[in-house]
Amino acid sequence: MKNYLGDAKQVKNYMLKTVIWENDGVLVDTEELYFKATREVLSEIRVDLTAELFNRISLMQGRSTFYLAAAHGLKAEVIVRLRADRNRRYSDLLRKGVRVLDGVEETLRRLRGKVLMGVVTSSRREHFEIIHSGTGLLHFFDFVLTREGYGKPKPNPDPFLTAIIRNRLQPEHCIIVEDSERGLAAAKAAGIRCMVVPNRLTRDGNFSGAYRVLENVSEVTGEVLQLLSQQIN
């Protein structure tokens, strides 16, 4: 598959039709809650999961932090129970309310009707539904792909390639909005342009190869509208 990354001059001739959004850390403030639930469970087996370690293992490498439990000699069936406990705790935290990140709703409103929009997320369907039970954001999206819908997770390109195939898209017609190194790596491997909006947990990452690195989600609007205007001109 061709790689469509590079500066604006390289990609301006590729028609933009679809914006693909990461959910956690881009649309909603949930990564801190996921970290909290995971840290609490691992602390019960005397594993100290720091924010730096979580970022490196999960958000950069795309690995499960529960390998730390395996390193402590815990058996596979115990780790399965720990992961289930984390998922329950995470669900409980989500039910207390999820904050839509600043600028997201206005950005989605301004882009609606100008491009197709979809969400490709590492969240399980159960968690995704809890998250968006009160956000009011889902009507902006034309498709959603959760963790159950594809094989290998980010940084593998499978999530994005699956979304493209299922929705009959072309990589050169898409741009992805991500917040992490693993998301950027998946986008690059899929040959899709990627804008990165780092958050507190990911802001020290290496985002070389990104189409743009933005300060906040609100800047996505200008970038997308500029690409659309280039197509007209």
PEKA-V573494 format. One line per field, one symbol per residue. ss: DSSP state (@ for helix, = for strand, . for the rest). burial: I if it has 24 or more other C-alpha atoms within 12 Angstrom, else O. A space follows every 50 residues. Layout:
ss=???
burial=???
This chain:
ss=.......@@@@......====..=...=..@@@@@@@@@@@@@....... @@@@@@@@@@......@@@@@....@@@@@@@@@@@@@@@@@@@@....= ...@@@@@@@@=..======....@@@@@@@......@@@..===.@@@. .......@@@@@@@@@....@@@=====..@@@@@@@@@@..=====... ...........===...@@@@@@@@@@@@@@@.
burial=OOOIIOOOOOIIOIIIIIIIIIIIIIIIIIIIIIIIIIIIIIOOOOIOIO IOIIIIIIIIIIOIIIIIIOOOOOOOOOIOOIIOOIIOIIIOIIOOOIII IOOIIOIIOOIIOOIIIIIIIIIIIOIIIIIIOOIOIIOIIOIIIIIOII OOIIIIIIIIIIIIOOOOIIIIIIIIIIIIIIIIIIIIIIIIIIIIIIIO IIIOIOIOIIIIIIOIIIIIIOIIOOIIOOOOO
